[in-house]
Amino acid sequence: MIRMIASDLDGTLLEPVERLPEGLYETLDRLDRLGITFVAASGRQYDNLRRLFAPAARKMGFICENGALNILRGEEIKLQGIEREMAVAIVRRLMQMPVEILVSGRHTCYVSPGNRAFTDDMVYRLRNTIAVVDRLDMLDDEYLKVSAYSPNGVAGFAAALQEEWGSKLNAVVSGQCWFDFGTASKETGIRAMMDAMQLKRDEVAAFGDQFNDVSMLDAVGHPFIMSTATDKLKSRGYHVCDKVLPILRKIAENGGELS
């Protein structure tokens, strides 16, 4: 029986206008009554995710900041940030590039004051808790994750950043316009959840659509990749699906089984 289901958000669970699919909460309630915990796995911060899933948050798990901060039913179970010297070096490298930088601390995200439109997007569209600071390389906070954002996409520089930093920490494409750095991963997050609940691989399902989801998908017994993912990801042998909610409903209807 499946006892935990984790899902990426952007490009996976969320609808194109960044809404949760209609009917999700009813399905999550059915899963909860079966003893199945739903986990939102994202590069987003905890405050953002908690607000997004407010009606169900106290019963859920959250893999936040790509695994750097992990919350299960309101309790922190694992925190794993970037060593400060390395984080500062990454920030200073990104400052030389035509990208916006988002630094994730423990309780807030940090941006520089240079681009008001970017900051407004983080606050009003993504609903992040944000602090504007003059020096992203001199924060009085933990560096959980460092992200680079390019509205024109990250494909043009992703390979170079992976070559430069990939041997030192996780340096991954997390969306068409996003590139993330961190020592944690969604795998460390899902394993922390599995350990906390004493679950085996075949008791866990997960959904994703990007390369930063691969480690999580490989850690569970029932991995699903979205049909919109690249052929390289779809060739890894995962189940392929168009939407997450119909699979969740199927599991609920089958009493915790896929079929």
Secondary structure as the mmCIF struct_conf table of DSSP 4:
data_model
#
loop_
_struct_conf.conf_type_id
_struct_conf.id
_struct_conf.beg_label_comp_id
_struct_conf.beg_label_asym_id
_struct_conf.beg_label_seq_id
_struct_conf.end_label_comp_id
_struct_conf.end_label_asym_id
_struct_conf.end_label_seq_id
STRN STRN1 MET A 4 SER A 7
HELX_RH_PI_P HELX_RH_PI_P1 LEU A 9 LEU A 13
BEND BEND1 LEU A 14 LEU A 14
TURN_TY1_P TURN_TY1_P1 PRO A 16 VAL A 17
BEND BEND2 GLU A 18 GLU A 18
HELX_LH_PP_P HELX_LH_PP_P1 LEU A 20 PRO A 21
TURN_TY1_P TURN_TY1_P2 GLU A 22 GLY A 23
HELX_RH_AL_P HELX_RH_AL_P1 LEU A 24 ARG A 33
TURN_TY1_P TURN_TY1_P3 LEU A 34 GLY A 35
STRN STRN2 THR A 37 ALA A 41
BEND BEND3 GLY A 43 ARG A 44
HELX_RH_AL_P HELX_RH_AL_P2 TYR A 46 LEU A 52
TURN_TY1_P TURN_TY1_P4 PHE A 53 ALA A 56
HELX_RH_3T_P HELX_RH_3T_P1 ALA A 57 LYS A 59
STRN STRN3 GLY A 61 CYS A 64
HELX_RH_3T_P HELX_RH_3T_P2 GLU A 65 GLY A 67
TURN_TY1_P TURN_TY1_P5 ALA A 68 ALA A 68
STRN STRN4 LEU A 69 LEU A 72
TURN_TY1_P TURN_TY1_P6 ARG A 73 GLY A 74
STRN STRN5 GLU A 75 LEU A 79
HELX_RH_AL_P HELX_RH_AL_P3 ARG A 84 LEU A 94
TURN_TY1_P TURN_TY1_P7 MET A 95 GLN A 96
BEND BEND4 MET A 97 VAL A 99
STRN STRN6 GLU A 100 SER A 104
BEND BEND5 ARG A 106 HIS A 107
STRN STRN7 CYS A 109 VAL A 111
TURN_TY1_P TURN_TY1_P8 PRO A 113 GLY A 114
HELX_RH_AL_P HELX_RH_AL_P4 ARG A 116 ASP A 120
HELX_RH_PI_P HELX_RH_PI_P2 ASP A 121 ARG A 125
BEND BEND6 LEU A 126 LEU A 126
STRN STRN8 ILE A 130 VAL A 132
BEND BEND7 ASP A 134 ASP A 134
TURN_TY1_P TURN_TY1_P9 LEU A 136 ASP A 137
BEND BEND8 MET A 138 MET A 138
BEND BEND9 ASP A 140 ASP A 141
STRN STRN9 LYS A 145 TYR A 149
TURN_TY1_P TURN_TY1_P10 PRO A 151 ASN A 152
BEND BEND10 VAL A 154 VAL A 154
HELX_RH_AL_P HELX_RH_AL_P5 ALA A 155 TRP A 165
TURN_TY1_P TURN_TY1_P11 GLY A 166 LYS A 168
BEND BEND11 LEU A 169 LEU A 169
STRN STRN10 ASN A 170 GLY A 175
TURN_TY1_P TURN_TY1_P12 GLN A 176 CYS A 177
STRN STRN11 TRP A 178 GLY A 182
BEND BEND12 THR A 183 THR A 183
HELX_RH_AL_P HELX_RH_AL_P6 LYS A 186 MET A 197
TURN_TY1_P TURN_TY1_P13 GLN A 198 GLN A 198
HELX_RH_3T_P HELX_RH_3T_P3 ARG A 201 GLU A 203
STRN STRN12 VAL A 204 GLY A 208
BEND BEND13 GLN A 210 GLN A 210
HELX_RH_3T_P HELX_RH_3T_P4 PHE A 211 ASP A 213
HELX_RH_AL_P HELX_RH_AL_P7 VAL A 214 ALA A 219
BEND BEND14 VAL A 220 GLY A 221
STRN STRN13 HIS A 222 MET A 226
TURN_TY1_P TURN_TY1_P14 SER A 227 THR A 228
BEND BEND15 ALA A 229 ALA A 229
HELX_RH_AL_P HELX_RH_AL_P8 ASP A 231 LYS A 234
TURN_TY1_P TURN_TY1_P15 SER A 235 ARG A 236
BEND BEND16 GLY A 237 GLY A 237
STRN STRN14 HIS A 239 CYS A 241
BEND BEND17 ASP A 242 ASP A 242
BEND BEND18 VAL A 244 VAL A 244
HELX_RH_AL_P HELX_RH_AL_P9 LEU A 245 GLU A 253
TURN_TY1_P TURN_TY1_P16 ASN A 254 GLY A 255
BEND BEND19 GLY A 256 GLY A 256
#
